[in-house]
Amino acid sequence: MVVTQDDLGAVGHEAFVVHGELRKKSDIAGTGATGKAAAECSARNLTMGSELSVTLSTWDSQVKTVLQMYAHISNHLDHSKQAHARDDEAIAASLRHRDGSAMSVSEIQRYVK
Protein backbone atom coordinates (compact mmCIF):
# COMPACT_ATOMS: atom_id res chain seq x y z
CA MET A 1 0.00 0.00 0.00
CA VAL A 2 1.34 3.40 -0.96
CA VAL A 3 0.25 6.50 0.90
CA THR A 4 1.31 9.95 -0.21
CA GLN A 5 1.88 13.00 1.95
CA ASP A 6 -1.24 14.52 0.42
CA ASP A 7 -3.27 11.47 1.48
CA LEU A 8 -2.04 11.75 5.05
CA GLY A 9 -2.72 15.46 5.10
CA ALA A 10 -6.24 15.03 3.72
CA VAL A 11 -7.20 12.35 6.24
CA GLY A 12 -5.68 14.33 9.11
CA HIS A 13 -7.52 17.46 8.01
CA GLU A 14 -10.85 15.61 7.75
CA ALA A 15 -10.35 14.17 11.24
CA PHE A 16 -9.71 17.70 12.52
CA VAL A 17 -12.85 19.04 10.79
CA VAL A 18 -15.05 16.19 12.05
CA HIS A 19 -13.67 16.70 15.57
CA GLY A 20 -14.69 20.36 15.52
CA GLU A 21 -18.14 19.71 14.05
CA LEU A 22 -18.87 16.84 16.44
CA ARG A 23 -17.80 18.93 19.40
CA LYS A 24 -20.17 21.75 18.41
CA LYS A 25 -23.15 19.64 17.39
CA SER A 26 -23.07 17.05 20.16
CA ASP A 27 -22.77 19.43 23.08
CA ILE A 28 -26.13 18.74 24.69
CA ALA A 29 -24.59 19.08 28.15
CA GLY A 30 -22.99 22.44 27.37
CA THR A 31 -26.25 24.27 26.75
CA GLY A 32 -27.48 23.17 30.14
CA ALA A 33 -31.03 22.45 28.97
CA THR A 34 -30.79 18.69 29.42
CA GLY A 35 -29.07 19.00 32.79
CA LYS A 36 -31.65 21.53 33.98
CA ALA A 37 -34.48 19.28 32.82
CA ALA A 38 -32.97 16.34 34.71
CA ALA A 39 -32.57 18.44 37.86
CA GLU A 40 -36.13 19.78 37.59
CA CYS A 41 -37.57 16.29 37.14
CA SER A 42 -35.53 14.99 40.08
CA ALA A 43 -36.65 17.93 42.26
CA ARG A 44 -40.25 16.92 41.53
CA ASN A 45 -39.47 13.30 42.50
CA LEU A 46 -39.88 12.02 38.96
CA THR A 47 -37.82 8.91 38.20
CA MET A 48 -37.23 10.32 34.75
CA GLY A 49 -34.87 12.92 36.27
CA SER A 50 -32.24 10.41 37.39
CA GLU A 51 -32.62 8.43 34.16
CA LEU A 52 -32.14 11.59 32.12
CA SER A 53 -29.01 12.38 34.15
CA VAL A 54 -27.63 8.90 33.43
CA THR A 55 -28.42 9.31 29.73
CA LEU A 56 -26.70 12.69 29.66
CA SER A 57 -23.65 11.32 31.46
CA THR A 58 -23.42 8.32 29.12
CA TRP A 59 -23.82 10.51 26.04
CA ASP A 60 -21.16 12.92 27.27
CA SER A 61 -18.72 10.09 27.98
CA GLN A 62 -19.26 8.49 24.58
CA VAL A 63 -18.89 11.78 22.72
CA LYS A 64 -15.65 12.51 24.58
CA THR A 65 -14.33 9.08 23.57
CA VAL A 66 -15.13 9.66 19.89
CA LEU A 67 -13.64 13.17 20.05
CA GLN A 68 -10.46 11.72 21.55
CA MET A 69 -10.28 9.19 18.71
CA TYR A 70 -10.53 11.91 16.06
CA ALA A 71 -7.97 14.03 17.91
CA HIS A 72 -5.53 11.11 17.94
CA ILE A 73 -6.04 10.48 14.22
CA SER A 74 -5.52 14.14 13.37
CA ASN A 75 -2.49 14.56 15.62
CA HIS A 76 -0.88 11.28 14.55
CA LEU A 77 -1.23 12.02 10.85
CA ASP A 78 0.12 15.54 11.31
CA HIS A 79 3.09 14.03 13.17
CA SER A 80 3.48 11.26 10.55
CA LYS A 81 3.47 13.77 7.71
CA GLN A 82 6.14 15.87 9.42
CA ALA A 83 8.20 12.81 10.36
CA HIS A 84 8.08 11.44 6.81
CA ALA A 85 9.16 14.80 5.44
CA ARG A 86 12.14 14.77 7.84
CA ASP A 87 12.91 11.16 6.86
CA ASP A 88 12.79 12.11 3.18
CA GLU A 89 15.21 14.96 3.83
CA ALA A 90 17.56 12.65 5.75
CA ILE A 91 17.50 10.03 3.00
CA ALA A 92 18.11 12.64 0.33
CA ALA A 93 20.97 14.04 2.36
CA SER A 94 22.63 10.67 2.91
CA LEU A 95 22.38 9.36 -0.67
CA ARG A 96 24.14 11.48 -3.24
CA HIS A 97 24.83 11.53 -6.95
CA ARG A 98 28.40 11.32 -8.23
CA ASP A 99 28.48 15.11 -8.43
CA GLY A 100 27.62 15.33 -4.71
CA SER A 101 24.06 16.61 -5.10
CA ALA A 102 21.38 15.03 -2.92
CA MET A 103 19.35 12.22 -4.44
CA SER A 104 15.57 12.61 -4.09
CA VAL A 105 13.38 9.89 -2.63
CA SER A 106 11.67 9.36 -5.99
CA GLU A 107 15.07 8.77 -7.62
CA ILE A 108 16.00 6.27 -4.93
CA GLN A 109 12.67 4.51 -5.40
CA ARG A 110 13.45 3.93 -9.09
CA TYR A 111 16.55 1.96 -8.09
CA VAL A 112 14.65 -0.46 -5.87
CA LYS A 113 11.74 -1.22 -8.21
CYANA upper distance limits for C-alpha pairs under 8 A (distance plus 0.5 A):
  3 VAL  CA      7 ASP  CA      6.61
  3 VAL  CA      8 LEU  CA      7.58
  4 THR  CA      8 LEU  CA      6.99
  5 GLN  CA      9 GLY  CA      6.60
  5 GLN  CA     81 LYS  CA      6.52
  6 ASP  CA     10 ALA  CA      6.51
  7 ASP  CA     11 VAL  CA      6.73
  8 LEU  CA     12 GLY  CA      6.53
  8 LEU  CA     77 LEU  CA      6.36
  8 LEU  CA     78 ASP  CA      8.13
  8 LEU  CA     80 SER  CA      8.31
  8 LEU  CA     81 LYS  CA      6.94
  9 GLY  CA     13 HIS  CA      6.46
  9 GLY  CA     77 LEU  CA      7.36
  9 GLY  CA     78 ASP  CA      7.33
  9 GLY  CA     81 LYS  CA      7.43
 10 ALA  CA     14 GLU  CA      6.65
 11 VAL  CA     15 ALA  CA      6.69
 11 VAL  CA     74 SER  CA      8.04
 11 VAL  CA     77 LEU  CA      8.05
 12 GLY  CA     16 PHE  CA      6.76
 12 GLY  CA     73 ILE  CA      6.91
 12 GLY  CA     74 SER  CA      4.77
 12 GLY  CA     75 ASN  CA      7.75
 12 GLY  CA     76 HIS  CA      8.36
 12 GLY  CA     77 LEU  CA      5.81
 12 GLY  CA     78 ASP  CA      6.82
 13 HIS  CA     17 VAL  CA      6.71
 13 HIS  CA     74 SER  CA      7.11
 14 GLU  CA     18 VAL  CA      6.54
 14 GLU  CA     74 SER  CA      8.38
 15 ALA  CA     19 HIS  CA      6.51
 15 ALA  CA     70 TYR  CA      5.83
 15 ALA  CA     71 ALA  CA      7.58
 15 ALA  CA     73 ILE  CA      6.91
 15 ALA  CA     74 SER  CA      5.78
 16 PHE  CA     20 GLY  CA      6.89
 16 PHE  CA     70 TYR  CA      7.34
 16 PHE  CA     71 ALA  CA      7.25
 16 PHE  CA     74 SER  CA      6.06
 17 VAL  CA     21 GLU  CA      6.75
 18 VAL  CA     22 LEU  CA      6.36
 18 VAL  CA     70 TYR  CA      7.90
 19 HIS  CA     23 ARG  CA      6.55
 19 HIS  CA     67 LEU  CA      6.21
 19 HIS  CA     70 TYR  CA      6.25
 19 HIS  CA     71 ALA  CA      7.22
 20 GLY  CA     24 LYS  CA      6.85
 21 GLU  CA     25 LYS  CA      6.52
 22 LEU  CA     26 SER  CA      6.12
 22 LEU  CA     67 LEU  CA      7.84
 23 ARG  CA     27 ASP  CA      6.71
 23 ARG  CA     63 VAL  CA      8.46
 23 ARG  CA     67 LEU  CA      7.63
 26 SER  CA     63 VAL  CA      7.70
 27 ASP  CA     31 THR  CA      7.50
 27 ASP  CA     60 ASP  CA      8.41
 28 ILE  CA     32 GLY  CA      7.65
 28 ILE  CA     33 ALA  CA      7.98
 28 ILE  CA     34 THR  CA      7.14
 28 ILE  CA     56 LEU  CA      8.35
 29 ALA  CA     33 ALA  CA      7.81
 29 ALA  CA     34 THR  CA      6.85
 29 ALA  CA     35 GLY  CA      6.96
 29 ALA  CA     56 LEU  CA      7.40
 29 ALA  CA     60 ASP  CA      7.60
 32 GLY  CA     36 LYS  CA      6.39
 33 ALA  CA     37 ALA  CA      6.57
 34 THR  CA     38 ALA  CA      6.68
 34 THR  CA     52 LEU  CA      8.21
 34 THR  CA     56 LEU  CA      7.76
 35 GLY  CA     39 ALA  CA      6.68
 35 GLY  CA     53 SER  CA      7.26
 35 GLY  CA     56 LEU  CA      7.93
 36 LYS  CA     40 GLU  CA      6.52
 37 ALA  CA     41 CYS  CA      6.59
 37 ALA  CA     49 GLY  CA      7.75
 38 ALA  CA     42 SER  CA      6.61
 38 ALA  CA     48 MET  CA      7.88
 38 ALA  CA     49 GLY  CA      4.72
 38 ALA  CA     50 SER  CA      7.05
 38 ALA  CA     51 GLU  CA      8.43
 38 ALA  CA     52 LEU  CA      5.97
 38 ALA  CA     53 SER  CA      6.13
 39 ALA  CA     43 ALA  CA      6.52
 39 ALA  CA     49 GLY  CA      6.70
 39 ALA  CA     53 SER  CA      8.46
 40 GLU  CA     44 ARG  CA      6.87
 40 GLU  CA     49 GLY  CA      7.60
 41 CYS  CA     45 ASN  CA      6.92
 41 CYS  CA     46 LEU  CA      5.68
 41 CYS  CA     47 THR  CA      7.96
 41 CYS  CA     48 MET  CA      6.94
 41 CYS  CA     49 GLY  CA      4.91
 41 CYS  CA     50 SER  CA      8.43
 42 SER  CA     46 LEU  CA      5.88
 42 SER  CA     47 THR  CA      7.26
 42 SER  CA     48 MET  CA      7.79
 42 SER  CA     49 GLY  CA      4.90
 42 SER  CA     50 SER  CA      6.75
 45 ASN  CA     49 GLY  CA      8.26
 46 LEU  CA     50 SER  CA      8.46
 47 THR  CA     51 GLU  CA      7.10
 48 MET  CA     52 LEU  CA      6.37
 49 GLY  CA     53 SER  CA      6.75
 50 SER  CA     54 VAL  CA      6.76
 51 GLU  CA     55 THR  CA      6.67
 52 LEU  CA     56 LEU  CA      6.57
 53 SER  CA     57 SER  CA      6.59
 54 VAL  CA     58 THR  CA      6.56
 55 THR  CA     59 TRP  CA      6.52
 56 LEU  CA     60 ASP  CA      6.54
 57 SER  CA     61 SER  CA      6.66
 58 THR  CA     62 GLN  CA      6.66
 59 TRP  CA     63 VAL  CA      6.58
 60 ASP  CA     64 LYS  CA      6.65
 61 SER  CA     65 THR  CA      6.80
 62 GLN  CA     66 VAL  CA      6.86
 63 VAL  CA     67 LEU  CA      6.55
 64 LYS  CA     68 GLN  CA      6.56
 65 THR  CA     69 MET  CA      6.83
 66 VAL  CA     70 TYR  CA      6.89
 67 LEU  CA     71 ALA  CA      6.62
 68 GLN  CA     72 HIS  CA      6.64
 69 MET  CA     73 ILE  CA      6.80
 70 TYR  CA     74 SER  CA      6.61
 71 ALA  CA     75 ASN  CA      6.47
 72 HIS  CA     76 HIS  CA      6.26
 73 ILE  CA     77 LEU  CA      6.58
 74 SER  CA     78 ASP  CA      6.67
 75 ASN  CA     79 HIS  CA      6.61
 76 HIS  CA     80 SER  CA      6.42
 77 LEU  CA     81 LYS  CA      6.42
 78 ASP  CA     82 GLN  CA      6.81
 79 HIS  CA     83 ALA  CA      6.46
 80 SER  CA     84 HIS  CA      6.43
 81 LYS  CA     85 ALA  CA      6.71
 82 GLN  CA     86 ARG  CA      6.80
 83 ALA  CA     87 ASP  CA      6.59
 84 HIS  CA     88 ASP  CA      6.49
 85 ALA  CA     89 GLU  CA      6.76
 86 ARG  CA     90 ALA  CA      6.68
 87 ASP  CA     91 ILE  CA      6.60
 88 ASP  CA     92 ALA  CA      6.56
 88 ASP  CA    104 SER  CA      8.30
 88 ASP  CA    105 VAL  CA      6.75
 89 GLU  CA     93 ALA  CA      6.52
 90 ALA  CA     94 SER  CA      6.65
 91 ILE  CA     95 LEU  CA      6.64
 91 ILE  CA    103 MET  CA      8.47
 91 ILE  CA    104 SER  CA      8.28
 91 ILE  CA    105 VAL  CA      7.47
 92 ALA  CA     96 ARG  CA      7.60
 92 ALA  CA    102 ALA  CA      5.69
 92 ALA  CA    103 MET  CA      5.44
 92 ALA  CA    104 SER  CA      5.59
 92 ALA  CA    105 VAL  CA      6.71
 93 ALA  CA    102 ALA  CA      5.89
 93 ALA  CA    103 MET  CA      7.72
 94 SER  CA    102 ALA  CA      7.89
 95 LEU  CA    102 ALA  CA      6.68
 95 LEU  CA    103 MET  CA      6.12
 96 ARG  CA    100 GLY  CA      5.90
 96 ARG  CA    101 SER  CA      5.96
 96 ARG  CA    102 ALA  CA      5.01
 96 ARG  CA    103 MET  CA      5.49
 97 HIS  CA    101 SER  CA      5.96
 97 HIS  CA    102 ALA  CA      6.86
 97 HIS  CA    103 MET  CA      6.56
103 MET  CA    107 GLU  CA      6.85
103 MET  CA    108 ILE  CA      7.35
104 SER  CA    108 ILE  CA      6.91
105 VAL  CA    109 GLN  CA      6.59
106 SER  CA    110 ARG  CA      7.01
107 GLU  CA    111 TYR  CA      7.49
108 ILE  CA    112 VAL  CA      7.42
109 GLN  CA    113 LYS  CA      6.96
